[in-house]
Amino acid sequence: MCFLWCYDIIKYVVFKGLLENRGIDPLVFLFLDMITVPGFIVGCARLVNSLSGRVMAWPKVLFWGILVLVNTLFPYVYAVLAGGPQFDTAAWVVFWTLILLMLANLIRTIRAGLIAEKQ
């Protein structure tokens, strides 16, 4: 958890000027980024545990997967809402690409768990 919080502070220092130029309050972004770390860590651990069990409980997999996704995207959704009018096409492409890659990775992880369970 400390590593991710340090990473958040480094992101704040490096990208503070860029966030301000885009109309995004860097302190709010940092706050949202830091408060989602515990949920992200717990969600990842529980997601892995629910995928690696003998009987995969789909409601648990879905719940923990959504929790991880929400905790990952929450600060960036704030950035999109706060700086939306100033976002250019490239920023929107990067944002939606990140969302699609995270969803694809979640689906791949669940599918790999299913294949392992069948074998």
C-alpha positions in Angstrom: 0.0 0.0 0.0 2.8 2.4 0.9 4.4 1.7 -2.6 1.2 2.8 -4.3 0.8 5.9 -2.2 4.4 6.9 -3.0 3.6 6.3 -6.7 0.6 8.5 -6.3 2.7 11.3 -4.8 5.3 11.0 -7.6 2.5 11.2 -10.2 1.2 14.3 -8.4 4.7 16.0 -8.5 5.3 15.1 -12.1 1.9 15.9 -13.5 0.7 18.7 -11.3 1.3 21.4 -14.0 -0.4 19.3 -16.7 -3.4 18.7 -14.5 -3.8 22.4 -13.7 -3.5 23.3 -17.4 -6.4 20.9 -18.1 -8.6 22.5 -15.5 -8.2 19.6 -13.0 -7.4 20.2 -9.3 -4.2 18.2 -8.7 -4.9 17.9 -4.9 -8.4 16.5 -5.5 -6.9 14.0 -8.0 -4.2 13.0 -5.5 -6.8 12.6 -2.8 -9.0 10.4 -4.9 -6.0 8.5 -6.1 -4.8 7.8 -2.6 -8.2 6.9 -1.0 -8.8 4.2 -3.7 -5.6 2.3 -2.9 -6.9 0.2 0.0 -10.0 -0.8 -2.0 -7.8 -1.6 -5.0 -5.5 -3.8 -2.9 -8.3 -5.6 -1.1 -10.2 -6.1 -4.3 -7.2 -7.5 -6.2 -6.5 -9.9 -3.4 -10.1 -11.1 -3.1 -10.4 -11.3 -6.9 -7.4 -13.5 -7.2 -8.7 -15.7 -4.3 -12.1 -16.0 -5.8 -10.6 -17.0 -9.2 -8.2 -19.5 -7.7 -10.7 -21.4 -5.6 -11.9 -24.9 -6.4 -15.4 -23.7 -7.1 -15.5 -20.3 -8.7 -18.3 -18.2 -7.2 -19.3 -15.9 -10.0 -21.1 -13.4 -7.8 -17.8 -12.9 -5.8 -15.7 -12.8 -9.0 -18.0 -10.2 -10.5 -18.2 -8.1 -7.3 -14.4 -8.0 -6.7 -13.7 -7.4 -10.4 -16.1 -4.4 -10.4 -14.6 -3.1 -7.2 -11.1 -3.3 -8.7 -12.3 -1.5 -11.8 -14.1 1.2 -9.9 -11.1 1.9 -7.6 -8.8 2.0 -10.6 -10.9 4.3 -12.7 -12.4 6.7 -10.0 -9.6 9.3 -10.1 -9.5 9.3 -13.9 -13.2 9.7 -14.2 -12.9 12.8 -11.9 -10.2 14.0 -14.3 -12.4 13.5 -17.3 -15.4 15.3 -15.6 -13.3 18.2 -14.3 -11.2 18.7 -17.5 -13.7 17.4 -20.0 -14.2 20.6 -21.9 -10.5 20.9 -22.5 -9.9 17.3 -23.5 -8.8 16.9 -27.1 -9.4 13.8 -29.2 -6.1 12.2 -28.2 -7.0 12.5 -24.5 -10.3 10.8 -25.1 -8.6 8.0 -27.1 -6.2 7.4 -24.3 -9.0 7.4 -21.7 -11.2 4.9 -23.6 -8.2 2.7 -24.5 -7.3 2.4 -20.8 -10.8 1.4 -19.9 -11.0 -1.2 -22.7 -7.6 -2.6 -21.8 -8.6 -2.9 -18.1 -11.8 -4.6 -19.1 -10.0 -7.0 -21.5 -7.5 -7.9 -18.8 -10.3 -8.6 -16.3 -12.1 -10.8 -18.8 -8.8 -12.6 -19.7 -8.1 -13.3 -16.0 -11.6 -14.7 -15.5 -11.4 -16.8 -18.6 -8.0 -18.2 -17.6 -9.5 -19.1 -14.2 -12.3 -21.0 -15.9 -9.9 -22.9 -18.2 -7.7 -23.8 -15.2 -10.8 -25.0 -13.3 -12.0 -27.2 -16.1 -8.6 -28.9 -16.3 
